[in-house]
Each structure stands twice: as structure tokens, then as C-alpha cells.
Amino acid sequence: MQITVLVLILALLTVIGFQMGRTRAAASVGGRVVELHSVPSYHGFYVALWAGLPALFLFVLWTASEGWLIMQMVLASLPARLTSGDPQALNLLKADILNIAHGISTGRESDPDVVAAAQHYGTLRDIGDWSLLAVGSCLAVVGLAYGHRRIGPDLRARNRVERVVSVALIVCSLVAILTTVGIVLSLLFEALRFFAVVSPLEFLFGTHWSPQMAMRADQVGSSGSFGAIPLFAGTLLITVIAMVVAVPIGLMSAIYMSEYANPAVRTWLKPILEILAGIPTVVYGFFAALTMAPFVRVIGQDLGLDVSSESALSAGIVMGVMIIPFVSSLSDDVINAVPQSLRDGSYGLGATKSETIRQVVVPAALPGIVAAIMLAVSRAIGETMIVTMAAGLTANLTANPLEAVTTVTTQIATLLVGDQEFDSPKTLSAFGLGLVLFLVTLSLNMVALRVVQKYREKYD
């Protein structure tokens, strides 16, 4: 509640500051705005920034540190018998405090000291939110007054506002870059922990995947096999089937829409194709499991073939349908970018429309088409739900599309479902798979970029 009130106050004060800045700037020169260094709107933005930015910075700082700071204060007030355990016990204690403070049952009888700590946590949280509201509001008012007082004919408001905007753009760019770096590093560090237990050669070249581990030393069970070749083979098999479906249909659709269809047909045909990209993948998974898989099995039985109830063929076909818009839309844009003068020159030499498309338009658009196909391949490799629901979880090393297979992404989702301990090879193997998947998709994107840069045609 307090946070919402603070946001509304900041929004109101920034609007008021903008209007006050504009009005004061015009009044400072008697309405002759040409005497101002910057137009009045920049003065308004200048005051609005002073009203909003300091309080916004305080809000972000407090939001980022509030949970940790309050939890440390709560833990400091607890008896030593509760806080002197190992890190896992301390993390469990923190989770219990948070659950009780938010009214979530822990499923067991709670220690009275933990209940009191949860109440203390809630009290400190309320005090912190009210303090943030008071300090933030005062800071916004002080910033508004300071910015309004600085308004004058010689104020370089435009320069200062644009400097703030530039800094904001740089910060946003750094957030995106640092987030990517953080994802890569977290994936890499956990994968290195996995490879410290399991040999990379066994992982990359082993042919048996069974990540189940014995829970006790005397337990009869598997010690875990982490040969990922069946997963890579299954991923490749389903991706090839998907691309066999998506590339011809998508490319032919793009050629028809750009070269043959009249504008009226193109207007409604292209959005219909692009709707396929907006359908949730879980819906495709239902369709693959309930419709395509039985259809493929019946057709196979009519032909005397032994078809698994969960086959790579059914998953690949449905995945190919899902990927069609990636190929058709991007290829259509690339083909439309080919200059009309090339077509006219081909027609002038006596070539037919189909010959012009085959020998002029498609070769000229080939780099973009290859990039679209590479993007579609990356999308197919990263698909999870369709494979999980239609192809199953069996790690078979086979090239037969009528058998059940699994993929890298499906195994990652399976390994990380539920409560897991991130100190066992079984769980850490998901990060090894993720690292390989990341490197493969990165390589595909680099190949697509290289193809576009090397073979791109430039026209006047």
C-alpha cells in the first residue's frame, strides 16, 4: 500500500514539476521564449527530473536492500541455538520466517521464537515502507523546489536533460549486457561443478543417459550414466523433421505472398500465418499428443510399420508447423527488399516470372533466407513443451523417427522440476546440458550473421 502511494505521489509531483518548469521558464523572459537557451518543455522536464529521480533512486536502493537488511536485523534478535547451525539450516530458518510472515503454512509446528521473529519481520517491514513513503515524498518535494528555483533564461536545460537521458540509456544497455553475462557465468560455474564430478568426455561422447543417482551408499540402484549423445541425437532428429516441414512450406509461402499474391490476399494471408507464432507451445503440445500422435500411429499401422505412441515424427511435424511463421515472415521481408529493377531487368531479357524468382530474386535474397532458417533452427532446438508431451522422456539413441526420443531441453526441464539439491551430479547435469545448448545456438547465430555479412548484396 505504501509503495503504491509513493509511486502515485512521484507521478503527481513530476507532472506538477513539468508544468511549473514550463510556466516559470516562460515567465522568466516575459513570454519571449526565443530568449531562453532551451525551449520551455525542456525546463519542464528538468524540474520533473529533479522531482522524480532522487526519490526514484531511493526507492530502487531500498527495494534492492530491504529484504536482506530486515532479515539480518531479525536474525540478530534470535537466540543463538537457532542461528548457529550450518548454512542449509540457516536458509531453512529464513524460509520459515518469510513463510510465516506472509501467512503461508510451513506444514509443521513452528518454534515460538520463529513465530515471534516472523512478527518482528512484518513489523520492521511496515516501518520500512512507511519510512520510505515519508522520506521519498520529502525528497521529491525538495527536488521539485530546487529544480524550480534553478529555472532561468541562461539555464542549459536541454543539455542537462539530454545528458540524463543518455545516462539512462547507457544504464539500460548495461543492465541487458550484465544480465546476459550473469546468465552465462552462472551457467558456466554450475557446469564446471558438474564436469568436476563427471568427465566431459563421458558426457559429450557417452551413449547411455540415466542420471538417477543412489541416495545412500548401501542402496541398490544406478550410480548415474551421463552420456548425452542420445539427447543430442534426439534433438537433432526432431529438429531435422521440423525443418523439413517448416522450410519448404515457409519459403513457398513467402514467395507466393511477395511475388504472386495480390495486395488484398497478402493483407489477410500474412497475419493468418503469423498467428501460428502466437499460439502457446503447450497448445501445440496438446495437439501433438492428442491428435497428431494417434494419426501418425494409425497411418503407420496401416502401412505395416511399428510406430511408438510417442514418436519423434509427430513432435517434429507439429514443431515444424509452429516454426513456419519464423521462416515465412522473415523470408517474405527479405524477398520484398530485393529491388524491383532486378526483376525488370530479368523480364527485359525474356525470362519468365518463375525463372526470375529462381535465378534472380531467391539468389539475391539468399543471405536473409539463410538467416531466417538459422533462426528457425535455434527456435526448434530450444523447444520443450511439444517434445515433452508428444515425444516422451526416453533417451533412445536412434535415427528412426517412429520411435520415442527426448531432447536436451526436455531433460533440463525434467531434472529441475520440484525440490532439488544443487550439489548432486543429477541436478548439475542440467547445467552441463544448458551450456552445450547455449554454445550450439550461439554458433548457429554466428553462422547466420557471417552468412549475411559475407553474401549480402548492396543495391543503389
C-alpha positions as CSV (number, residue, x, y, z in Angstrom):
1,M,0.0,0.0,0.0
2,Q,2.7,2.5,1.0
3,I,4.7,1.7,-2.1
4,T,1.7,2.4,-4.3
5,V,1.1,5.7,-2.6
6,L,4.7,6.7,-3.1
7,V,4.6,5.9,-6.8
8,L,1.4,7.9,-7.2
9,I,2.9,10.8,-5.3
10,L,6.1,10.7,-7.5
11,A,3.9,10.6,-10.7
12,L,1.9,13.6,-9.5
13,L,4.9,15.6,-8.5
14,T,6.7,15.0,-11.8
15,V,3.6,16.2,-13.7
16,I,3.3,19.2,-11.5
17,G,7.1,19.9,-11.8
18,F,6.8,19.7,-15.6
19,Q,4.0,22.3,-15.7
20,M,5.8,24.6,-13.1
21,G,9.1,24.4,-15.0
22,R,7.4,25.4,-18.3
23,T,5.5,28.2,-16.7
24,R,8.4,29.6,-14.8
25,A,10.7,29.5,-17.9
26,A,8.3,31.4,-20.0
27,A,7.6,33.9,-17.2
28,S,11.4,34.5,-16.6
29,V,11.7,36.1,-20.0
30,G,8.3,37.8,-20.1
31,G,6.8,35.3,-22.6
32,R,9.6,35.9,-25.2
33,V,10.7,32.2,-25.3
34,V,13.3,33.0,-28.0
35,E,15.5,34.5,-25.3
36,L,15.7,31.2,-23.5
37,H,18.6,28.9,-24.0
38,S,16.2,25.9,-24.3
39,V,12.5,25.6,-25.1
40,P,10.1,25.7,-22.2
41,S,9.4,22.0,-22.4
42,Y,13.0,21.2,-21.6
43,H,12.8,23.3,-18.5
44,G,9.6,21.4,-17.6
45,F,11.5,18.1,-18.0
46,Y,14.4,19.5,-15.9
47,V,12.1,20.2,-12.9
48,A,10.3,16.9,-13.4
49,L,13.6,15.0,-13.3
50,W,14.6,16.7,-10.1
51,A,11.2,15.9,-8.6
52,G,11.3,12.2,-9.6
53,L,14.8,10.9,-9.9
54,P,16.2,11.3,-6.4
55,A,13.1,9.7,-4.8
56,L,13.2,7.0,-7.5
57,F,16.8,6.2,-6.8
58,L,16.0,5.9,-3.1
59,F,13.1,3.6,-4.0
60,V,15.3,1.3,-6.1
61,L,18.0,1.3,-3.5
62,W,15.6,0.4,-0.7
63,T,13.8,-2.2,-2.7
64,A,17.1,-3.9,-3.5
65,S,18.4,-4.0,0.1
66,E,15.2,-4.1,2.2
67,G,14.8,-7.9,2.4
68,W,18.4,-8.6,3.2
69,L,18.7,-5.7,5.7
70,I,15.5,-6.6,7.6
71,M,16.3,-10.3,7.7
72,Q,19.7,-9.5,9.2
73,M,18.1,-7.4,11.9
74,V,15.6,-10.3,12.6
75,L,18.3,-12.9,12.7
76,A,20.4,-10.8,15.1
77,S,17.4,-10.8,17.6
78,L,17.0,-14.6,17.5
79,P,18.6,-17.0,20.1
80,A,22.0,-18.5,19.2
81,R,20.5,-22.0,19.2
82,L,18.6,-21.1,16.0
83,T,21.3,-19.2,14.1
84,S,24.4,-21.3,14.9
85,G,23.6,-24.1,12.5
86,D,25.1,-24.8,9.1
87,P,24.2,-22.7,6.1
88,Q,21.4,-25.0,4.9
89,A,19.7,-24.9,8.3
90,L,20.0,-21.1,8.3
91,N,18.4,-20.9,4.8
92,L,15.6,-23.1,6.1
93,L,15.1,-20.8,9.0
94,K,14.9,-17.8,6.8
95,A,12.4,-19.5,4.6
96,D,10.2,-20.4,7.6
97,I,10.3,-16.8,8.8
98,L,9.3,-15.5,5.4
99,N,6.5,-18.1,5.0
100,I,5.0,-17.4,8.4
101,A,5.3,-13.6,7.9
102,H,3.4,-13.9,4.6
103,G,0.8,-16.3,6.1
104,I,2.0,-19.4,4.4
105,S,1.8,-22.6,6.3
106,T,5.1,-24.5,6.7
107,G,3.4,-27.8,7.2
108,R,4.8,-28.4,10.7
109,E,4.6,-26.9,14.2
110,S,6.7,-23.8,14.3
111,D,9.1,-22.8,17.1
112,P,7.6,-19.9,19.2
113,D,10.8,-17.9,18.6
114,V,10.5,-18.3,14.9
115,V,6.8,-17.1,15.0
116,A,8.0,-14.1,17.1
117,A,10.7,-13.5,14.5
118,A,8.2,-13.5,11.7
119,Q,6.0,-11.0,13.6
120,H,9.1,-8.9,14.1
121,Y,9.9,-9.2,10.4
122,G,6.4,-7.9,9.5
123,T,6.7,-5.0,11.9
124,L,10.1,-3.9,10.6
125,R,8.8,-4.3,7.0
126,D,5.8,-1.9,7.8
127,I,8.2,0.6,9.5
128,G,10.5,0.5,6.5
129,D,7.7,1.0,4.0
130,W,6.2,4.0,5.9
131,S,9.7,5.5,6.3
132,L,10.3,5.1,2.6
133,L,7.0,6.8,1.9
134,A,7.8,9.7,4.2
135,V,11.4,10.2,3.1
136,G,10.7,9.6,-0.6
137,S,7.9,12.2,-0.6
138,C,10.0,14.8,1.2
139,L,12.9,14.1,-1.2
140,A,10.6,14.6,-4.2
141,V,9.2,17.9,-2.8
142,V,12.7,19.2,-2.0
143,G,13.9,18.2,-5.5
144,L,10.9,19.9,-7.0
145,A,11.6,23.1,-5.2
146,Y,15.3,23.0,-6.0
147,G,14.7,22.4,-9.7
148,H,12.0,25.1,-9.9
149,R,14.4,27.6,-8.3
150,R,17.1,26.9,-10.8
151,I,14.9,27.8,-13.8
152,G,16.2,30.9,-15.6
153,P,16.9,32.2,-19.1
154,D,20.5,31.0,-19.1
155,L,19.8,27.5,-17.8
156,R,21.0,24.9,-20.3
157,A,18.0,22.7,-19.6
158,R,18.2,20.9,-22.9
159,N,21.8,19.8,-22.4
160,R,21.2,18.6,-18.8
161,V,18.0,16.7,-19.7
162,E,19.7,15.0,-22.7
163,R,22.6,14.1,-20.5
164,V,20.3,12.4,-18.1
165,V,18.5,10.6,-20.9
166,S,21.9,9.4,-22.3
167,V,22.9,8.1,-18.9
168,A,19.6,6.3,-18.6
169,L,20.0,4.7,-22.0
170,I,23.6,3.6,-21.1
171,V,22.3,2.1,-17.8
172,C,19.5,0.2,-19.6
173,S,22.1,-1.1,-22.1
174,L,24.4,-2.2,-19.2
175,V,21.5,-3.9,-17.5
176,A,20.8,-6.0,-20.6
177,I,24.5,-6.8,-21.1
178,L,25.2,-7.6,-17.4
179,T,22.1,-9.8,-17.2
180,T,23.4,-11.8,-20.2
181,V,26.9,-12.0,-18.7
182,G,25.4,-13.1,-15.4
183,I,23.3,-15.8,-17.0
184,V,26.4,-17.1,-18.9
185,L,28.6,-17.1,-15.8
186,S,26.0,-18.8,-13.6
187,L,25.6,-21.4,-16.2
188,L,29.3,-21.8,-16.7
189,F,30.1,-22.1,-13.0
190,E,27.5,-24.7,-12.3
191,A,28.5,-26.7,-15.4
192,L,32.1,-26.7,-14.2
193,R,30.9,-28.1,-10.9
194,F,29.2,-30.9,-12.9
195,F,32.3,-31.5,-15.0
196,A,34.4,-31.8,-11.9
197,V,32.4,-34.9,-11.0
198,V,31.6,-36.3,-14.5
199,S,34.2,-36.4,-17.2
200,P,33.4,-34.1,-20.1
201,L,34.4,-36.9,-22.5
202,E,31.9,-39.2,-20.9
203,F,29.3,-36.5,-21.1
204,L,29.9,-35.5,-24.7
205,F,30.6,-38.9,-26.2
206,G,28.7,-41.4,-23.9
207,T,25.8,-43.3,-25.3
208,H,23.8,-44.0,-22.2
209,W,21.8,-41.4,-20.4
210,S,20.4,-42.3,-16.9
211,P,21.0,-39.5,-14.4
212,Q,19.3,-41.3,-11.5
213,M,21.7,-41.5,-8.5
214,A,21.6,-43.7,-5.5
215,M,20.6,-41.8,-2.4
216,R,22.7,-43.9,0.0
217,A,25.9,-45.8,-0.2
218,D,24.2,-49.1,0.5
219,Q,21.3,-48.5,-1.8
220,V,20.8,-50.8,-4.8
221,G,20.4,-48.5,-7.8
222,S,22.1,-46.8,-10.6
223,S,25.2,-44.8,-10.0
224,G,24.2,-42.5,-12.8
225,S,25.2,-42.5,-16.5
226,F,25.6,-39.1,-18.1
227,G,26.3,-39.9,-21.8
228,A,24.4,-37.1,-23.6
229,I,24.7,-38.5,-27.2
230,P,21.1,-39.9,-27.1
231,L,19.9,-36.4,-26.1
232,F,21.8,-34.7,-28.9
233,A,20.7,-37.3,-31.4
234,G,17.0,-36.9,-30.3
235,T,17.3,-33.1,-30.5
236,L,18.9,-33.3,-34.0
237,L,16.3,-35.8,-35.2
238,I,13.3,-33.7,-34.1
239,T,14.9,-30.5,-35.4
240,V,15.5,-32.0,-38.8
241,I,11.9,-33.2,-39.1
242,A,10.7,-29.8,-38.0
243,M,12.8,-28.0,-40.6
244,V,11.7,-30.5,-43.4
245,V,8.2,-29.3,-42.6
246,A,8.9,-25.6,-41.9
247,V,11.4,-24.6,-44.6
248,P,9.6,-25.7,-47.8
249,I,6.2,-24.5,-46.6
250,G,7.5,-21.3,-45.1
251,L,9.7,-20.4,-48.1
252,M,7.0,-21.2,-50.7
253,S,4.5,-19.2,-48.6
254,A,6.9,-16.2,-48.6
255,I,7.5,-16.5,-52.4
256,Y,3.7,-16.6,-53.0
257,M,2.9,-13.7,-50.8
258,S,5.7,-11.5,-52.2
259,E,5.6,-12.4,-55.9
260,Y,2.2,-13.9,-56.8
261,A,-0.4,-12.8,-54.3
262,N,-2.3,-9.5,-54.9
263,P,-2.2,-7.0,-52.1
264,A,-5.7,-7.9,-50.9
265,V,-4.8,-11.6,-50.4
266,R,-1.4,-10.7,-48.9
267,T,-3.2,-8.4,-46.4
268,W,-5.1,-11.2,-44.8
269,L,-2.8,-14.2,-45.6
270,K,0.3,-12.9,-43.8
271,P,-1.4,-12.2,-40.5
272,I,-3.1,-15.6,-40.5
273,L,0.3,-17.3,-40.9
274,E,1.8,-15.2,-38.2
275,I,-1.0,-16.2,-35.8
276,L,0.8,-19.6,-35.7
277,A,3.7,-18.0,-33.9
278,G,1.4,-16.6,-31.2
279,I,-0.2,-19.9,-30.2
280,P,1.2,-21.1,-26.8
281,T,3.6,-24.1,-27.2
282,V,1.6,-26.0,-24.7
283,V,-1.4,-25.9,-27.1
284,Y,0.8,-27.3,-29.8
285,G,1.8,-30.0,-27.3
286,F,-1.8,-30.9,-26.7
287,F,-2.4,-31.1,-30.4
288,A,0.7,-33.2,-31.0
289,A,-0.2,-35.6,-28.1
290,L,-4.0,-35.9,-28.7
291,T,-4.3,-35.6,-32.5
292,M,-1.0,-35.9,-34.4
293,A,0.5,-38.8,-32.5
294,P,-2.6,-41.1,-32.9
295,F,-2.9,-40.1,-36.5
296,V,0.8,-41.0,-37.2
297,R,0.3,-44.3,-35.3
298,V,-2.8,-45.2,-37.3
299,I,-1.1,-44.4,-40.6
300,G,1.9,-46.4,-39.6
301,Q,-0.1,-49.4,-38.6
302,D,-2.0,-49.2,-42.0
303,L,1.4,-49.4,-43.7
304,G,2.6,-52.3,-41.5
305,L,5.0,-50.2,-39.5
306,D,5.6,-50.3,-35.8
307,V,5.0,-46.8,-34.5
308,S,5.5,-45.7,-30.9
309,S,2.7,-43.9,-29.1
310,E,5.2,-41.1,-28.6
311,S,7.2,-40.7,-31.7
312,A,9.7,-38.1,-32.9
313,L,7.8,-37.8,-36.2
314,S,4.6,-36.4,-34.6
315,A,6.6,-34.0,-32.4
316,G,8.7,-32.9,-35.3
317,I,5.7,-32.3,-37.6
318,V,3.9,-30.1,-35.1
319,M,7.0,-28.2,-34.2
320,G,7.6,-27.6,-37.9
321,V,4.1,-26.1,-38.2
322,M,4.9,-23.8,-35.2
323,I,8.1,-22.6,-36.9
324,I,6.5,-21.9,-40.3
325,P,5.9,-18.2,-39.4
326,F,9.6,-17.7,-38.5
327,V,10.6,-18.8,-42.0
328,S,7.8,-17.3,-44.0
329,S,7.6,-13.8,-42.3
330,L,11.4,-13.2,-42.4
331,S,11.8,-14.6,-45.9
332,D,8.9,-12.5,-47.1
333,D,10.5,-9.3,-45.8
334,V,13.9,-10.2,-47.4
335,I,12.3,-11.1,-50.7
336,N,10.4,-7.8,-50.7
337,A,13.6,-6.0,-50.1
338,V,15.1,-7.1,-53.4
339,P,15.0,-4.1,-55.8
340,Q,12.3,-4.2,-58.5
341,S,14.9,-3.1,-61.0
342,L,16.4,-6.7,-60.8
343,R,13.1,-8.2,-61.7
344,D,12.5,-5.7,-64.5
345,G,16.0,-6.4,-65.9
346,S,15.2,-10.2,-65.9
347,Y,11.9,-9.6,-67.6
348,G,13.6,-7.4,-70.2
349,L,15.9,-10.3,-71.1
350,G,12.9,-12.5,-71.7
351,A,12.8,-14.5,-68.5
352,T,9.5,-15.8,-67.2
353,K,8.2,-15.0,-63.7
354,S,9.2,-18.3,-62.3
355,E,12.7,-18.1,-63.9
356,T,13.1,-14.6,-62.4
357,I,12.2,-15.9,-59.0
358,R,14.6,-18.9,-59.2
359,Q,17.6,-17.2,-60.8
360,V,17.3,-13.6,-59.6
361,V,15.1,-13.0,-56.6
362,V,15.9,-16.0,-54.5
363,P,19.7,-15.8,-55.0
364,A,19.6,-12.1,-54.2
365,A,17.6,-12.8,-51.0
366,L,19.6,-15.9,-50.1
367,P,21.6,-14.5,-47.2
368,G,18.4,-13.3,-45.5
369,I,16.7,-16.6,-46.1
370,V,19.6,-18.5,-44.6
371,A,19.5,-16.2,-41.6
372,A,15.7,-16.9,-41.2
373,I,16.3,-20.7,-41.4
374,M,19.1,-20.5,-38.8
375,L,16.8,-18.6,-36.5
376,A,14.1,-21.2,-37.0
377,V,16.7,-24.0,-36.2
378,S,17.6,-22.2,-33.0
379,R,13.9,-22.0,-32.1
380,A,13.4,-25.7,-32.8
381,I,16.4,-26.7,-30.7
382,G,15.1,-24.7,-27.8
383,E,11.5,-26.1,-27.8
384,T,10.4,-28.0,-24.7
385,M,6.7,-28.5,-24.3
386,I,5.9,-30.1,-27.6
387,V,8.7,-32.7,-27.2
388,T,7.7,-33.3,-23.5
389,M,4.1,-34.0,-24.4
390,A,4.5,-35.7,-27.7
391,A,7.9,-37.4,-27.9
392,G,8.3,-38.6,-24.3
393,L,11.3,-38.7,-22.0
394,T,13.0,-41.9,-23.2
395,A,16.7,-41.3,-24.1
396,N,16.9,-43.6,-27.2
397,L,19.9,-43.4,-29.5
398,T,18.1,-43.9,-32.8
399,A,17.6,-42.3,-36.1
400,N,14.1,-43.9,-36.6
401,P,11.5,-41.1,-36.5
402,L,8.8,-43.6,-35.5
403,E,10.4,-44.3,-32.1
404,A,10.2,-42.2,-28.9
405,V,13.1,-39.9,-28.2
406,T,13.9,-37.0,-26.0
407,T,15.8,-33.7,-26.3
408,V,18.2,-31.6,-24.3
409,T,15.6,-29.0,-23.3
410,T,13.1,-31.7,-22.2
411,Q,15.7,-33.3,-19.9
412,I,16.7,-29.9,-18.5
413,A,13.0,-29.3,-17.6
414,T,12.7,-32.8,-16.1
415,L,15.9,-32.5,-14.0
416,L,14.9,-29.2,-12.5
417,V,11.3,-29.9,-11.7
418,G,10.4,-29.9,-8.0
419,D,12.7,-29.5,-5.0
420,Q,16.3,-30.3,-5.9
421,E,19.6,-30.3,-4.2
422,F,22.1,-28.4,-6.3
423,D,25.1,-30.5,-5.1
424,S,24.4,-33.8,-6.9
425,P,25.5,-34.7,-10.4
426,K,21.9,-35.4,-11.4
427,T,20.8,-31.8,-10.9
428,L,24.1,-30.3,-12.0
429,S,23.8,-32.2,-15.3
430,A,21.1,-29.8,-16.3
431,F,23.6,-27.0,-16.4
432,G,26.0,-29.1,-18.5
433,L,23.2,-29.6,-21.0
434,G,22.3,-26.0,-20.8
435,L,25.9,-25.0,-21.6
436,V,26.1,-27.2,-24.6
437,L,22.7,-25.9,-25.8
438,F,23.9,-22.3,-25.3
439,L,27.1,-22.9,-27.3
440,V,25.1,-24.6,-30.2
441,T,22.6,-21.8,-30.5
442,L,25.3,-19.2,-30.2
443,S,27.2,-21.0,-33.0
444,L,24.1,-21.0,-35.2
445,N,23.6,-17.3,-34.7
446,M,27.2,-16.6,-35.5
447,V,27.0,-18.7,-38.7
448,A,23.8,-16.8,-39.7
449,L,25.5,-13.5,-39.1
450,R,28.6,-14.5,-41.0
451,V,26.5,-15.6,-44.0
452,V,24.6,-12.4,-44.0
453,Q,27.7,-10.3,-43.8
454,K,29.6,-12.3,-46.4
455,Y,27.0,-12.7,-49.1
456,R,24.8,-9.6,-48.5
457,E,24.1,-7.7,-51.7
458,K,24.1,-3.9,-51.6
459,Y,22.0,-2.0,-54.1
460,D,21.8,1.6,-55.1
